[in-house]
């Protein structure tokens, strides 16, 4: 598919995989995007996952026929983008691989490909393809240490951004945002960012600063649509997420065995709603995949978590969720409240507090609620007070 006069999309869709990286659900599949610059020299930008190589090769040949590929730029070495590299060299043995020093270290480790017929580039280096030039922007830790972006500047400025600005979801016919309905991609971009890139807000900010002053007409990420009409909006979303900026809203997550802790969560949600808070989402951590919970933790300022004591500790799925949140090193103005239940030995509430003190470092709001066995009027009032306190805290800041 032609994007500009000399730039073509040659990527593929994966509608088979259930879990991205074996972790994150793909209800709508995912695309592996690769791009071909067909100038005096032919330059391929990234490849695709190896099991799609035959389709990928067909897409490439549809554009260039029997012409050789002169260069392949590897912006990111994750195997869903570099996986076809070894096979590509069998079909195009003279192709010159373009990457940075860390690219080649990983290339040797993953595919036993040495640095013969390879060209190392550094930040600001450029390569002439004929009418078009490409230049390279080093963006380490967005989200691997070797990541970089490639700028192609002609009548339009095209940014080949690697995993940055990507999202989950296969492409259903069209590729460029102006050709398709993008409604389904916005929350999937937030979910992709929070699940994959979320820990690396500072490197994302550093990458965005390197791109300041460059008017980007097309953003060609390795997953999701090509952003053209919405390029500025997409950069804004990444800026907001990497600054850990939130909107007023509350995520309530609970674990429950027999429904008692769940009743506490419902009362807390109702109280927050009565206090005037509109954006409230409630999740059972054992039923909703944590991928979606993490997405909303990034979106909303408030978080209230609760779970029963289990085996003299914290309910397993809640322990896992808190570990996942802590692993993303979320900064900013997040608020946290918590509650729990027990039958004879209270451990859950103290365990959540310890998570916050040692790893999360969110601002504590309200008084934690600890229920022994079943709900009574006193516990109900405490739950209502916790929900109200969280809502009032957020609404007061608007």
N, C-alpha and C positions, 0 to 999 in steps of 0.2 A: 504494500500500500504506500502510495507516494505521500509524503508529508510536505516537502518543499520540492523545488525543481530537481535537486540532486540528492535528497535524503529520503530514504525509504524505510518503512517498518517491515522487519522480517521475523518478528517474534512468533510465539506459539501460545496456545491456551492449554492449561492442565485442568481438566474437569474430573479427573480420577482421584486425585489425592484427597484424603479426608482431613489430614492434619498437616499444616505447614510446620516444618522443622520437627515433626513428630509431636507437636505440642498444641498448635493453634487451629481451631476449626476453620474449614474452608467450605461453608455451605454453598457458595457461589463460585467455587474454583479459584484459580489464580492464573495470571499471565506471566510468562517469562519473556521480557521484551529485549529485542536486539535490533540494531539499526545499521543501515548500510549507506555510506556516502559514496555515490557513484560519480566521481570526478575524473580528472586525468589519471589520478591514482584512486584505487578502490580501497576504502577503509571501513572495516567492520567494527562496530562498537558493541562489545560484549557478545557472549554467545547465549546458549540456553541449556537447560538440564539435559544430560546426555541421552536419556531415553526418548527425547523428541528430536534427535539429530536428523533423521531422514526427512522429516517434515521441514525442519529448519534449513537443511541443504536445498531442498526444493524451492523454498521461499527465496533463498539467496540467488539461485540460478535463474529464477523467474525474472530477476532484476538485471543480472549481469551476463547471463548466458554462459559462454565458455571463457569469459575474461578471468584472469587470475585476481585473487584478493592480494593486494600489496601489503596492507597493514591490518592487524586486529588489535584494538585498544581494549585492555582489560581494566575497567574501572573498579571492579570488585571481584575478589577471588572466591566468594562463596560458591559451592558447586552448582547451585541452581543457575548461576550465570557463567561460570568458567568451565562447567562440566563437559562441554563439547570441544574443548580446546585441543585435546590430543587427537581426536578424530578429524577435526578441521585441518590439522597439519598433515594428515595422511592424504587428504584431497587437495590441499594447497600447500605443498612442501616448502615453497619459497616464501610463504607469508611471514612478515616481520612482526613480532609481538612487541607491543608498546605497553610499558608499565613502569612502576617505580621500584625502588630497591626491594621493598618488602613484598611486592607482587611476585618478584622472581624467586624469593626465598620460599614463598608458599607454593608457587608453581612446581618447584622441585619436590616439595614434600607431598603434594597431592597427586601429581601426575608424572613425576620423575622426568620432567622437561627441564633441561638446562637453559643457560642463558645464550646459547648459540642462536644466531639470527634473531636476537632480541635487542631492543633499544630502551635504555633506561631514561626516564624523563623526571624532571623536578618541577617544583611549583613555578609556573610562569613560562615554561618551555613551550615551544610551538612546533607545528609540523605543517608543511605546505602540501596540499593535495592537488593543486592546479588553480582553479578559480577560488577555492575555499582554503582557509587555514583553520586548523584546530589548535587549541592551547589547553594546558592542563593545570588544574587547580587541586592541590593536595588537601584532602579533607579527612585526616586520620581520625579514627574512632567514630565515624558516622557510617557504620557502627563497628567496623573492624579496623585494625591498625593500618592496613594498606589502602583504604578506600580513597578514591580520587574522583573528580568530575572532569568532563571534557567539554570545552566551549568551542562551538563552530560559528564563526562570525562572517556573514555575507550580507545579502540584503535583509535577511532575518538572522537574529541571534538565537541559536539553538543550544540549550544546555542538556548534555547527557549526564544525568545526575546520579547514576547508580541507584542504590536503594532509597536514597533520600527522595521525598515527595511521592513515594509509592503507596500502594494500597492493595488490600485483598480484593479479589473478584476477577473472574475471567472477563474478557472483552467480547461482547455479543454483536459481532459484525463490524461496527465502526471502531476506530482507534483514537481519533482526535476528539477532544471533549465537545467541540462544537457540532460533531456528527451524532452524538449520543445523548441519552438522558443520564445525567450524572448523579441523580438523587441518591442512588444506592451506594455511591462511592464515598460520600463525605464521612459518614460514621465509620466506614471501613478504613478510611485513611487514619482516623483517630485511633481505631483499634490496632491497625498495623503499627503506628508510631508507638503507642503505649506498650504493646507486646514486644516489639523488636528493637526499637531505637530508644525507648523511654529513659533508660539509664544515662544516656549520653547527651543531655541537654546542653552542657557547656561546649562540647565539640561541635554540636549543631549550630550554636550561636557563633562560634569561631568561623565555621564554614559560611554562614550567612553574611558575616562581615566581609569576607573575601569577595563576595559577589555584589557588595554594595556598589552602586553606580553603574552596574551593568543592566541594561534594559533587556530582559529575557523575553523573547517572543514565543518560544516553545520550550517546555520542560519535558524531556524524554527520560522518564524514570524506567527502572527495570521491572516494575510491576504496576499494573493499572493503566489508565488512559494517558495519552499524550496531552499535556496541559497547554492550551493556547489561549482560548477565551478566558479561562479561569486561572491563568498563570499567576497573576498578582494575588488572587485569593489564596491559592495553594501556598505560596511563600508566606503569606500572613498567618495561615494555620500553623505552619511549622515554627514560625517565630513565636506564636502564642504558646504552643505546646512546649517548646524548648525553654521558654521562660517560666514554665510551670504556672502560667496564668489560668485562672479558673472562672467559672460563672456561678452565680448563686444556685445551689442545688445540693441535694442530699442523697448519698448512697447508703442504704441500710442493708447490711449483710448479716445473715444469721445461719448458724448450724442448729439443727434440732433432731432429736431422736424420736420423741413421742408427741411433739407439738407444743410443749409448754414454753420453750424458748421462742418458738414461732409466734405465740400469742403476745409475748413481750414486744417483739419487733413490730407487730401490727399496731399495738397501742402507741408505740413511739412514733410510727409513721402518721397515725391519725392526729396525734398531738401537734406534730410539726406542721401538718396541713392546716389545722385549726388556727395555728399561729400565723398563717399567711404565706407559708412557703409552697410554691407550686411545683418546682422541679424536684420530685422525689421518686427514686427507684428503689425497689425492695427485691433482694435476691436471696434465695436459698443456696448456700455455698456448695451443697452436695448435689444440686440439680442443675444450676446454671454454670456453664463452663467459665472458669476464671478469666479467660480472655476478654469476655464482655464486661465483667466486673472491673477489671483493670482499666478498660477503656473509659468507663464512667467515673472511676476514681480520678483519672486525669482531667476529666471534663468539669467535675463539680467540686466545690470547695469543702463541703461537709461529708464526713464519713462516720457512721455509727456501726460498730460491729458487736456481735454477741454470739455466745455459744455455751453449751453445757460443759461441765467438767467431765472428762472421760479418761479412765485409767490413771487417775490422780494427776491429770494434766489437762491441756486444752484439746478440745474436740479437733480431730485430725485435719479435716478439710479447712477449718478456720486457721489452724497453725500453718498450713500450706499457703493459704491466701496471704496471710500477714508476711510470710517469708517472701512471697512474690512481690508484694508491694514494697517491702524494705529493699529488695534487690534492685529496684528501679531508682533508688536514691532520690525520691521525689522531694523537691525543695519548694519554697514558697509559703503560701498562707493557708495551708490545709488545716482543717479542724477535725478533731476526733473525740467521739464519745464512745462508751462501751458498756456492755451489760453481760450478764451470764446467769447460769443456773447450776444447781447441784442437788444431789439427793442426800448426801451425808457429809461430804468433804468438799469445801469450797476451794477450787484451784483456778477455775477459768478466768475469773475477773482479774485476779492478781497476775495471771500469765499474760493477759492482753496489756495490762499496765506496764509490765516488764518489756514487752515488745516495743511499746511506744517510747519508753525511757531510753532503751538501749539502741534501737534501730530506726524507728519511724521519725521520732522527734516532731510530731504534729502538735498543734496547740490543743490542749485538753479543754473540753467544754462540758459543763454540767457535772452532775454527781453520778458515778457508776452505780448500776443497779445489780444486786446479787440476790437472786431468788432461790430459796430453799424449797425444793419439791414442787409446789404448785402456786398458781396465781392467787393473790388475795387483794383486798382493797388497798393495803399499804403499798404493795409492790406495783399495783396499777398506777397509783399516784406518783410513785417514783419514776415509772416509765414515762408518764405524761410530762413530768417535769423535765426529764432528759430531752425528749423531743422538742418541747417548747423552748428550752434553753438553746438548743442548736439552731432552731429557726430564728429566734430573736437575735442571736449573735450574727447570723448572716445578713438578716434584713437590716440590722442597724448599720451595717457597713455599706449598704447601697447608696 
